[in-house]
Amino acid sequence: MSNIHYISSNHLDFNTIQVIIDEKKQLALSEDAVQKIVKCRAYLDQKMVQSEAPIYGINTGFGSLYNQSISNDNLTQLQKNLVMSHACGLGEEVPQEIVKLMLLLKIQSVAYGHSGVQLETTQRLIDFYNHGIYPVVYQQGSLGASGDLAPLAHLTLPILGLGEVYYENQKWQTADLYQKLNWKPLDLKSKEGLAFLNGTQFMSAYATFEVLKSRKLNVWADFIGTISLEAYDGRKEAFYPQIQNVRAHKGQVETAANITKWLKGSELINQPKAHVQDPYSFRCMPQVHGASKDALAYVEMVVEREINSVTDNPTIFPDDDLIISGGNFHGQPLAIALDLLGIALSEWGSISERRTYQLIAGKRGLPSFLVRNPGLNSGFMIPQYTAASITSQNKQLASPASVDTVESSQGQEDHVSMGANAATKAYRILMNLEKILAIELMNAAQAIEFRKPLKASLIVENVLSAYRKKVGFVENDEIMYTKIQDSINFIAVNRPENFA
């Protein structure tokens, strides 16, 4: 099997991206992509020779400076100035795994042959990707309209030999790394700086990462909820298909089916119950988890459409002899979807924390705070505090960014999406969710020990057996933050289905 992924006009889906990441595939342009890039660039060069008419961003200034004409002699300098002046990012650095996705998605976007970039500059982005050279990009600075200008400027600076990059886990001045690798900076021709800076690849790279990780945590949320249900001596009737089918939301049906599958063969779930129903955080997992699943499905649809789109401006159509200044860079579709994702992730965390709270409450034969000698030992009292704190933070972060706009560029850009803020907020919520679920897993694993000799289902027992090799049972009080981190790491590197 080839270890090369060929960039082409073929639809790019999340499964393909996951394979590219997991198998560490190199990138190359398909012959079709090469032809489209070359054709579009040749058309633009010819247009510049034949026409003296102003074309936005190509022989004019940018934003509210659109009425300032630029001579052909200054077009290369115009593009360099654009990149340098727009590199205004601040705040924390974007994680390298997301910068890698930014490179992939920007290459994909310009390869459709509507952006007017040179083959040489596109290849330089591919070289960055293949050599593990990741530009230093900052999280703050994009309004999510006119594209992700500031972050994409930082992504583009190294093409010119400017800015900073990571290479072999070390931060370099690009100029110094070029000297080491014997590379030369490239000059940008007309339109190229704008093509690389316009676009939604900051938002969509974050969104892609978040979708891929959300898919995994979606399964973990159901599975950890199943362990908690077993540990809490819960009932199984709320997960019967009959009750799902009379409401029939897809996510609800899927959640109940997952939990039912993972309960099969459990001695704990099948023992006689003294209680007739469970708290909502257990009984309503299909409804709550399912609503988040349905939200994630919508987000996946929006993001997948976006990563297969041309989002820079102006857009070039060689076959129609058209160069159109439009608004495909506006991030509103992503902004709304990412706000929805943040809400969905926050709710997975919210109901998880409630299950943790129930497990430590000293009910249904479980000891207070899940230790044999409470009082002398605080046991699992404070991990729940931590989960509650993080859950509250997620609720605050889930407030939507997409309803805000701030006028910019002297009023020319009078409505923006704030999608970049939605993207970085959703990232924080996502990483918080992993922590909340890890705390629930630690509590559920502790609680289920008190149900022995009765056993949970085979897959639950298999997961807990592997988990116990990383996170041990707590007999008496010990330092907990390291155990929580070990629990986070367990979720991060494993999938429940691997233990079936």
C-alpha positions in Angstrom: 0.0 0.0 0.0 1.4 3.4 -1.0 2.4 5.7 1.8 1.5 8.7 -0.3 -1.8 10.6 -0.3 -2.3 12.4 -3.6 -4.0 15.7 -3.4 -6.8 15.9 -6.0 -10.4 17.0 -6.6 -11.6 13.7 -5.0 -13.8 14.2 -2.0 -11.8 14.4 1.2 -13.6 12.9 4.2 -12.8 12.4 7.8 -11.9 8.7 7.5 -9.4 9.6 4.8 -7.8 12.3 7.0 -7.7 9.8 9.9 -5.8 7.4 7.7 -3.4 10.1 6.5 -2.6 11.0 10.2 -2.5 7.4 11.5 -0.3 6.1 8.7 1.8 9.2 8.6 1.3 9.5 4.9 3.3 11.9 2.7 1.5 14.3 0.4 1.9 14.8 -3.3 -0.1 16.5 -6.0 -2.0 14.4 -8.4 -1.5 15.0 -12.1 -5.0 16.5 -12.3 -4.2 18.9 -9.5 -0.9 20.0 -11.1 -2.7 20.7 -14.4 -5.4 22.8 -12.6 -2.9 24.8 -10.7 -0.7 25.5 -13.7 -3.8 26.3 -15.9 -5.2 28.8 -13.4 -1.8 30.5 -12.9 -1.2 30.8 -16.6 -4.7 32.3 -17.1 -4.0 34.9 -14.4 -0.6 35.8 -15.8 -2.2 36.3 -19.3 -5.0 38.3 -17.8 -2.5 40.7 -16.1 -0.7 41.3 -19.5 -3.9 41.8 -21.5 -6.0 43.9 -19.1 -5.3 47.1 -17.2 -8.6 46.9 -15.3 -8.3 46.8 -11.5 -8.8 43.3 -10.0 -9.2 43.3 -6.3 -6.2 42.1 -4.4 -4.2 41.4 -7.5 -3.4 44.9 -8.7 -5.2 46.8 -5.9 -4.8 47.3 -2.2 -6.7 45.2 0.3 -9.8 45.6 2.4 -10.9 49.3 2.4 -7.8 50.0 0.3 -9.4 48.2 -2.7 -9.5 51.5 -4.7 -5.7 51.9 -4.5 -4.1 50.8 -7.8 -0.8 49.0 -7.7 1.6 49.0 -10.7 2.7 45.7 -12.2 6.2 46.4 -11.1 5.1 46.3 -7.4 2.9 43.2 -7.4 5.4 40.9 -5.8 6.2 43.4 -3.1 2.5 43.9 -2.6 2.1 40.2 -1.8 5.1 40.2 0.5 3.8 43.3 2.3 0.4 41.7 2.7 1.9 38.6 4.4 4.2 40.5 6.7 1.6 43.2 7.8 -1.1 40.6 8.4 1.1 38.3 10.7 -0.4 39.8 13.8 -1.2 36.7 15.8 -1.0 36.6 19.6 -1.8 34.3 22.5 -0.9 30.6 22.8 0.6 28.8 19.9 -1.6 26.5 17.8 -0.7 22.9 18.5 1.5 21.4 15.9 -1.0 18.6 15.1 -3.5 21.3 14.1 -0.9 23.3 12.1 -0.3 20.1 10.2 -4.0 20.0 9.3 -3.9 23.7 8.3 -1.2 22.8 5.8 -3.1 19.8 4.4 -6.3 21.8 4.1 -4.7 24.9 2.5 -3.0 22.6 -0.1 -6.3 20.9 -0.8 -8.1 24.2 -1.3 -5.6 25.8 -3.7 -5.3 22.5 -5.7 -8.8 22.9 -7.1 -7.3 25.5 -9.6 -9.3 28.5 -8.6 -6.8 30.4 -6.5 -4.0 31.4 -8.9 -1.1 30.2 -6.9 2.2 28.9 -8.4 3.0 25.3 -8.5 6.3 26.1 -6.8 4.7 27.7 -3.8 2.1 25.0 -3.4 5.0 22.5 -3.5 6.7 24.4 -0.7 3.7 23.9 1.5 3.8 20.1 0.7 7.5 20.1 1.5 6.8 21.7 4.9 4.2 18.9 5.6 6.4 16.1 4.4 9.5 17.2 6.3 7.6 17.9 9.5 8.2 21.7 9.3 5.3 23.4 11.1 5.0 27.2 11.0 4.5 28.9 14.4 0.9 30.1 14.4 -0.9 31.8 17.2 -4.5 31.3 18.4 -5.6 34.9 18.6 -6.1 37.3 15.7 -8.7 36.0 13.3 -12.2 37.4 13.0 -13.3 34.5 10.9 -14.2 36.6 7.9 -12.0 37.7 5.0 -10.7 34.4 6.1 -8.4 33.6 8.9 -6.0 36.3 7.9 -3.6 36.6 10.9 -3.1 32.8 11.5 -2.8 32.1 7.8 -0.2 34.9 7.4 1.9 33.1 10.0 1.4 29.9 8.1 2.6 31.7 4.9 5.6 33.6 6.3 8.0 30.7 6.1 7.4 30.4 2.3 9.2 33.8 2.2 11.9 32.6 4.6 10.4 34.6 7.4 8.8 33.9 10.7 9.4 30.8 12.9 8.9 27.1 12.5 9.1 23.9 14.4 11.4 21.2 13.1 12.2 18.0 14.9 10.5 19.5 18.1 12.8 22.5 18.1 11.8 26.1 17.3 13.8 27.7 14.5 14.0 31.0 12.8 12.9 30.1 9.3 16.0 31.7 7.8 18.3 29.6 9.9 16.5 26.4 9.0 16.6 27.2 5.3 20.3 27.6 5.6 20.6 24.2 7.4 18.5 22.5 4.7 20.0 24.5 1.8 16.5 25.8 0.8 15.8 29.2 -0.7 12.9 31.6 0.1 10.3 31.9 -2.6 8.8 35.1 -4.1 5.0 35.4 -4.3 3.5 36.4 -7.6 0.3 38.5 -8.0 -2.7 37.1 -6.0 -0.6 34.5 -4.1 -0.4 36.1 -0.8 -4.1 36.8 -0.8 -4.8 33.2 -1.9 -2.8 31.8 1.1 -4.1 34.3 3.6 -7.8 34.3 2.6 -9.6 31.1 3.5 -11.0 29.3 6.5 -8.2 26.8 7.1 -7.5 27.9 10.7 -11.1 27.4 11.6 -11.5 24.2 9.5 -8.3 22.6 10.8 -9.4 23.1 14.4 -12.9 21.8 13.4 -11.4 18.7 11.7 -9.3 17.9 14.7 -12.3 18.4 17.0 -14.5 16.2 14.9 -12.0 13.4 14.8 -11.4 13.5 18.6 -15.2 14.0 19.3 -15.9 10.8 17.4 -13.7 9.0 19.8 -14.9 10.7 23.0 -18.5 10.1 21.8 -17.9 6.3 22.1 -16.0 6.7 25.4 -18.9 8.8 26.9 -21.3 5.9 26.2 -18.9 3.3 27.4 -17.9 5.0 30.6 -21.5 5.7 31.3 -22.1 2.0 30.9 -19.5 1.2 33.5 -21.0 3.8 35.8 -24.4 2.3 35.3 -23.1 -1.2 36.3 -21.2 0.3 39.3 -24.3 2.2 40.5 -26.5 -1.0 40.3 -28.6 0.6 37.6 -31.5 -0.7 35.6 -31.4 -1.7 31.9 -35.0 -1.1 30.9 -34.4 2.6 29.9 -32.2 1.3 27.1 -34.7 -1.1 25.6 -35.2 -0.5 21.8 -39.0 -0.1 22.3 -38.7 3.1 24.2 -36.2 4.5 21.7 -38.3 3.6 18.7 -41.3 5.7 19.8 -39.1 8.8 19.8 -36.5 7.6 17.2 -33.9 10.4 17.2 -30.9 8.8 15.6 -28.4 9.6 18.3 -30.8 8.4 21.0 -31.2 5.0 19.2 -27.5 4.7 18.7 -26.6 5.5 22.3 -29.1 3.0 23.7 -27.9 0.3 21.3 -24.3 0.9 22.3 -25.1 0.6 26.0 -27.3 -2.5 25.5 -24.5 -4.2 23.5 -21.9 -3.5 26.2 -24.2 -4.7 29.0 -24.7 -8.1 27.4 -23.7 -11.0 29.7 -23.4 -8.7 32.7 -24.2 -10.3 36.1 -24.5 -6.9 37.7 -27.1 -5.5 35.4 -29.2 -8.6 35.5 -29.3 -9.0 39.3 -32.6 -8.1 41.1 -33.1 -4.4 41.8 -34.5 -2.8 45.0 -35.2 0.5 43.2 -37.7 1.0 40.3 -35.8 3.8 38.4 -32.5 5.6 38.2 -31.5 9.3 38.3 -31.6 11.1 35.0 -27.8 11.1 34.5 -28.1 7.3 34.1 -31.6 6.8 32.8 -31.5 9.6 30.2 -28.1 8.8 28.7 -29.8 7.9 25.3 -31.6 11.2 25.2 -28.7 13.4 26.4 -25.8 11.6 24.7 -27.9 11.1 21.7 -28.7 14.8 21.3 -24.9 15.5 21.3 -24.4 12.8 18.7 -27.0 14.4 16.4 -25.3 17.7 16.9 -21.9 16.2 16.0 -23.4 14.7 12.9 -24.5 18.1 11.7 -21.1 19.6 12.5 -19.4 16.8 10.5 -21.6 17.6 7.5 -20.7 21.3 7.6 -17.0 20.8 8.2 -16.6 18.1 5.5 -18.3 20.4 3.0 -15.9 23.2 4.1 -12.7 21.2 3.7 -13.7 20.4 0.1 -14.3 24.0 -0.8 -12.4 27.0 -2.3 -12.6 29.7 0.3 -10.1 32.4 -0.8 -10.9 35.6 -2.6 -11.1 36.6 -5.4 -12.0 33.3 -7.0 -10.7 32.5 -10.5 -12.6 30.6 -13.2 -10.3 30.2 -16.2 -12.9 28.3 -18.3 -15.5 31.1 -17.8 -12.9 33.9 -18.1 -14.1 35.2 -14.8 -12.4 36.6 -11.7 -15.0 37.1 -9.0 -14.6 39.0 -5.7 -17.1 37.2 -3.5 -17.4 36.1 0.1 -16.5 32.4 0.4 -14.0 33.3 3.1 -16.8 34.2 5.5 -16.7 31.6 8.3 -20.4 31.8 9.4 -21.2 28.2 8.5 -18.3 27.0 10.6 -18.9 29.5 13.4 -22.4 28.3 14.0 -21.4 24.6 13.7 -18.5 25.1 16.1 -20.7 26.8 18.6 -23.1 23.9 18.4 -20.2 21.5 18.8 -19.1 23.3 21.9 -22.6 23.0 23.4 -22.7 19.3 22.5 -19.3 18.6 24.1 -20.2 20.6 27.2 -23.4 18.5 27.7 -21.4 15.2 27.4 -19.2 16.5 30.2 -22.1 17.9 32.3 -24.0 14.6 32.5 -20.7 12.7 33.1 -19.9 14.9 36.1 -23.4 14.2 37.5 -22.8 10.4 37.3 -19.6 10.9 39.2 -21.4 12.8 41.8 -24.0 10.0 42.2 -21.2 7.4 42.6 -19.6 9.1 45.5 -22.8 9.8 47.4 -22.8 6.7 49.6 -26.0 5.2 47.9 -27.0 1.8 46.8 -24.4 -0.1 48.9 -21.4 2.0 47.8 -19.3 3.5 50.6 -19.1 7.3 50.9 -16.6 8.7 48.6 -15.8 5.2 47.4 -13.3 4.2 50.1 -13.7 1.5 52.8 -12.8 3.8 55.6 -14.3 7.2 54.9 -13.6 9.9 57.5 -10.0 9.0 58.0 -9.9 8.9 54.2 -11.4 11.6 51.9 -11.3 9.1 49.0 -12.9 10.4 45.8 -14.3 13.6 47.3 -12.1 16.1 45.5 -11.8 14.5 42.0 -15.5 15.3 41.8 -14.7 18.9 42.8 -12.2 19.0 39.9 -14.8 17.6 37.5 -17.4 20.1 38.7 -14.9 23.0 38.2 -14.0 21.9 34.7 -17.7 21.3 33.8 -18.6 24.8 35.0 -15.8 26.2 32.8 -17.2 24.3 29.8 -20.6 25.8 30.4 -19.0 29.3 30.4 -17.0 28.5 27.2 -20.1 27.2 25.5 -21.6 30.7 25.2 -21.7 31.3 21.4 -19.2 33.3 19.5 -21.0 33.4 16.2 -23.7 35.9 17.4 -21.0 38.6 17.8 -19.5 40.8 15.1 -17.1 43.8 15.2 -16.7 46.1 12.3 -13.2 46.2 10.8 -11.2 47.5 7.9 -12.8 51.0 8.0 -16.2 49.5 7.6 -15.6 47.4 4.4 -15.7 44.3 6.6 -18.7 45.2 8.6 -19.9 41.7 9.5 -17.6 38.9 10.7 -18.2 35.4 12.0 -15.9 35.1 15.0 -15.6 31.5 13.9 -11.9 31.4 15.0 -13.0 32.1 18.5 -15.7 29.5 18.2 -13.0 27.0 17.1 -10.5 27.7 19.9 -13.3 27.6 22.5 -14.5 24.3 21.2 -11.0 23.0 21.4 -10.8 23.9 25.1 -14.2 22.3 25.8 -13.1 19.2 24.0 -9.9 18.8 26.0 -11.8 19.5 29.2 -14.4 16.8 28.3 -11.6 14.2 28.1 -10.6 15.2 31.6 -14.2 15.0 32.9 -14.7 11.5 31.4 -11.4 10.4 32.8 -12.5 11.3 36.3 -15.8 9.5 35.8 -13.9 6.4 34.6 -11.6 6.5 37.7 -14.7 6.7 39.9 -16.6 4.0 38.1 -13.6 1.7 38.1 -13.3 2.2 41.9 -17.0 1.8 42.5 -17.3 -1.5 40.6 -14.7 -3.1 42.8 -17.3 -3.0 45.6 -19.7 -5.1 43.5 -17.5 -8.2 43.5 -17.8 -11.1 43.2 -20.5 -10.2 40.7 -19.0 -9.3 37.3 -19.8 -6.8 34.7 -20.0 -7.7 31.0 -17.0 -9.2 29.3 -15.9 -6.0 27.4 -16.3 -3.9 30.5 -14.2 -6.4 32.5 -11.6 -6.4 29.7 -11.3 -2.6 29.7 -11.1 -2.4 33.5 -8.4 -5.1 33.5 -6.3 -3.0 31.2 -7.2 0.2 33.1 -6.1 -1.3 36.4 -2.6 -1.8 35.0 -2.4 2.0 34.7 -4.6 3.2 37.5 -4.7 1.2 40.6 -7.5 0.7 43.2 -7.4 3.3 46.0 -7.4 1.5 49.4 -6.3 4.6 51.5 -5.8 8.2 50.5 -3.0 8.9 48.1 -2.0 11.6 45.7 -4.8 11.8 43.1 -3.7 14.2 40.4 -1.3 11.7 38.9 -4.0 9.0 38.9 -6.3 11.4 37.1 -3.6 12.1 34.5 -3.0 8.4 34.0 -6.8 8.0 33.5 -6.7 10.8 30.9 -3.8 9.1 29.1 -5.7 5.8 29.1 -8.6 7.4 27.2 -6.3 9.2 24.9 -4.4 6.1 23.6 -7.2 3.5 23.7 -10.6 2.9 22.2 -13.3 0.7 23.9 -13.8 -1.4 20.8 -10.2 -2.6 20.9 -11.1 -4.7 24.0 -14.1 -6.5 22.6 
